[in-house]
Amino acid sequence: MLSMLRLIDEKIRLAAIETRHRDALIRLRVILESDLNDLRLGRPAGEQRNNHDKAAGNANVTSKGKSTG
């Protein structure tokens, strides 16, 4: 996984990469780093992100009360 993080960092630094691709790679790097940290602390990988996603799911309601997600 560390080699994947290095590759992502290399791609982020490329001048020819589109902004939206750079942003996606940055988000991916954050997720991978979070998973590595979770594993280091003995938690299941993605636990914090999954709890955040569940909490965010409650906020996905339009002004008319319809769910958006």
Secondary structure, DSSP 8 states (H G I E B T S, - for coil): -HHHHHHHHHHHH-TTS-HHHHHHHHHHHHHHHHHHHHHHTTS-TTHHHHHHHHHHHTT-B-TTS-B--
